[in-house]
Amino acid sequence: MLHCRLRVLRASIMHLVWLPHRHPDLFRERLHSLADPSTVWWDRPLVAVFFFLATFIPLVAAVDLAHHWSPFSFPTVARAAAMLGGAAFQVLAIWTLHINAFASSCVRIQRERGQTVIINGPYAHVRHPFYLGMILGTLSVPVLLDSVVALCYSVLCVGLLVWRTALEDEVLKRDLQGYRAYTTRVVFRLVPWVW
C-alpha cells in the first residue's frame, strides 16, 4: 500500500514539475483562473464545495477505520480495481494536460489565449477526459482506505463532477466556436460507449 502511495506522490510531483515546462501559460491559467472575472458565476461555489467534500474523504476514512463505522471491508479485487482507477486518473490527467493547453481548472472561455476545441488524444473518445480521471481517482481513494462511509462522500463528489460537465457542456456549446459540431462527432461526455 505504501508503495502505491509513493507512486501517486511521485506522479503528482512529476506533474507539478512537468506542466510549467510543457505549458507555462496553462500552468499560470490553472493557478489563477478562479480569480478571473470571465469564470462563469456558478463554477466558483461548485469548485469550493467539491474540494471541501474531497478534502474530507481521507479524514472520514480515518475516523471510520478508528470507530469501525463501515459494515464491511472491500474485497481484494475491489482494492486492485481501485489501484487501477488511481493509476488511470494519473494517466488521464497527464495525457489531458499534455494534449490540451486550454485545460483550465475553471469553466471559462479563454479568448485572450485563443482557445480552440481539442479533438485529438483522449478528446477523440470523450469530451471531458480530465473529469473521467477525477471520478476514477475520487472513487478509488475510499476503496483503497477501506471505508464505505468515505465512499458516500466520494459519490457526492462524483455527482458534483457529473453536474459540472453538463453545465460546462452548455457553456462550451454556446460560447466556444466549433464545440457544438464536436459534440456531434464525440457523443460521449464522460464514459466511452456509455455516456
C-alpha positions in Angstrom: 0.0 0.0 0.0 2.8 2.4 0.9 4.5 1.6 -2.5 1.3 2.7 -4.3 1.0 5.9 -2.3 4.7 6.7 -3.2 3.9 6.2 -6.9 1.0 8.6 -6.7 3.1 11.1 -4.9 5.9 10.7 -7.4 3.4 11.2 -10.3 2.0 14.3 -8.7 5.4 15.8 -8.2 6.3 15.0 -11.7 3.1 16.7 -12.9 4.0 19.8 -10.9 7.5 19.9 -12.4 6.5 18.9 -15.9 3.5 21.2 -16.5 5.2 24.6 -16.0 7.8 23.5 -18.7 5.4 21.9 -21.1 2.6 24.5 -20.9 3.7 27.6 -18.9 0.6 29.5 -19.9 -1.6 26.6 -18.9 0.2 26.4 -15.5 -0.5 30.1 -14.8 -4.1 29.6 -16.0 -4.7 26.7 -13.7 -3.3 28.7 -10.8 -5.2 31.9 -11.3 -8.4 31.0 -13.2 -10.7 31.1 -10.1 -10.0 34.8 -9.7 -10.5 35.5 -13.4 -13.7 37.6 -14.0 -14.6 35.6 -17.1 -15.1 32.4 -15.0 -18.8 31.5 -15.1 -20.6 32.6 -11.9 -21.7 29.1 -10.8 -18.3 27.5 -11.1 -16.6 29.1 -8.0 -19.1 27.7 -5.5 -19.2 24.3 -7.3 -15.4 24.0 -7.1 -15.4 25.1 -3.5 -18.0 22.5 -2.5 -16.2 19.8 -4.5 -12.8 20.4 -2.9 -14.4 20.8 0.6 -16.0 17.4 0.2 -13.0 15.8 -1.4 -10.7 17.0 1.4 -12.8 15.2 3.9 -12.7 11.8 2.1 -9.4 10.6 3.7 -10.4 12.2 7.1 -13.8 10.5 7.1 -12.0 7.2 6.2 -9.6 7.6 9.1 -12.4 8.2 11.6 -14.4 5.4 10.0 -11.4 3.0 10.5 -10.9 4.1 14.1 -14.6 3.7 15.0 -15.5 0.8 12.7 -18.4 2.5 11.1 -18.3 0.6 7.8 -20.4 -2.5 7.7 -17.8 -4.5 5.7 -14.3 -4.3 4.2 -13.8 -4.1 0.4 -12.6 -7.4 -1.2 -9.1 -7.6 -2.7 -10.4 -7.4 -6.2 -12.1 -4.1 -5.4 -8.9 -2.7 -4.0 -7.0 -3.9 -7.1 -9.6 -2.1 -9.3 -9.2 1.0 -7.1 -5.4 0.9 -7.6 -6.0 0.7 -11.4 -8.5 3.6 -11.1 -6.0 5.7 -9.3 -3.4 4.9 -12.0 -5.9 5.7 -14.7 -6.6 9.1 -13.0 -2.9 10.0 -13.2 -2.6 8.8 -16.8 -5.7 10.7 -17.9 -4.7 13.9 -16.0 -1.2 14.0 -17.6 -2.5 13.0 -21.1 -5.2 15.6 -21.0 -2.8 18.3 -19.9 -0.3 17.3 -22.5 -2.8 17.5 -25.3 -5.0 20.4 -24.1 -3.2 23.7 -23.5 -6.6 25.2 -22.5 -7.5 22.7 -19.7 -8.3 25.3 -17.2 -9.3 24.5 -13.6 -12.4 26.7 -14.0 -15.1 26.9 -16.6 -14.4 29.9 -18.8 -13.7 30.6 -22.4 -10.0 31.7 -22.8 -10.5 34.2 -25.6 -7.2 36.0 -24.6 -5.3 32.8 -25.3 -7.2 31.9 -28.5 -8.9 28.8 -27.1 -9.9 26.2 -29.7 -11.7 22.9 -29.5 -9.3 20.0 -28.9 -10.3 16.9 -30.8 -7.3 14.5 -30.5 -5.9 12.3 -27.7 -8.4 11.4 -25.1 -10.8 14.1 -26.5 -11.3 11.8 -29.5 -13.2 9.4 -27.2 -14.8 11.5 -24.5 -15.5 15.3 -24.2 -14.3 15.5 -20.6 -11.4 13.1 -20.0 -9.9 15.0 -17.1 -13.2 14.7 -15.2 -13.3 11.0 -16.0 -9.9 10.7 -14.4 -11.0 12.7 -11.4 -14.1 10.5 -11.0 -11.9 7.4 -11.1 -9.5 8.9 -8.6 -12.2 10.1 -6.3 -13.9 6.7 -6.2 -10.6 4.9 -5.7 -9.4 6.7 -2.5 -12.1 5.4 -0.1 -11.9 1.8 -1.5 -8.1 1.8 -1.0 -8.6 3.2 2.5 -11.3 0.6 3.1 -14.1 3.0 4.1 -17.7 2.6 2.9 -18.6 5.8 4.7 -15.9 7.8 2.8 -17.2 6.2 -0.4 -20.5 8.0 0.3 -18.6 11.3 0.3 -16.9 10.3 -2.9 -20.3 9.6 -4.6 -21.3 13.1 -3.7 -18.1 14.5 -5.3 -18.8 12.4 -8.4 -22.3 13.8 -8.6 -20.9 17.3 -8.5 -18.4 16.5 -11.3 -21.1 15.0 -13.5 -23.3 18.0 -12.9 -20.4 20.3 -13.7 -19.7 18.5 -17.0 -23.4 19.1 -18.0 -23.2 22.8 -17.1 -19.8 23.2 -18.8 -21.0 21.5 -21.9 -23.8 24.1 -22.2 -21.3 27.0 -21.8 -18.9 25.4 -24.4 -21.7 24.8 -26.9 -22.9 28.4 -26.5 -19.6 30.2 -26.4 -16.7 28.2 -27.9 -16.7 28.1 -31.7 -16.7 24.6 -33.1 -17.7 22.9 -29.8 -21.3 22.1 -30.8 -20.1 20.4 -34.0 -17.5 18.5 -31.9 -20.3 17.1 -29.7 -21.9 15.5 -32.7 -18.7 13.7 -33.5 -17.8 12.8 -29.9 -21.1 11.9 -28.4 -19.8 10.5 -25.1 -19.4 13.1 -22.3 -17.6 11.0 -19.7 -17.6 7.3 -20.3 -16.7 5.9 -23.8 -19.6 3.9 -25.3 -21.8 4.6 -22.2 -22.4 8.3 -21.6 
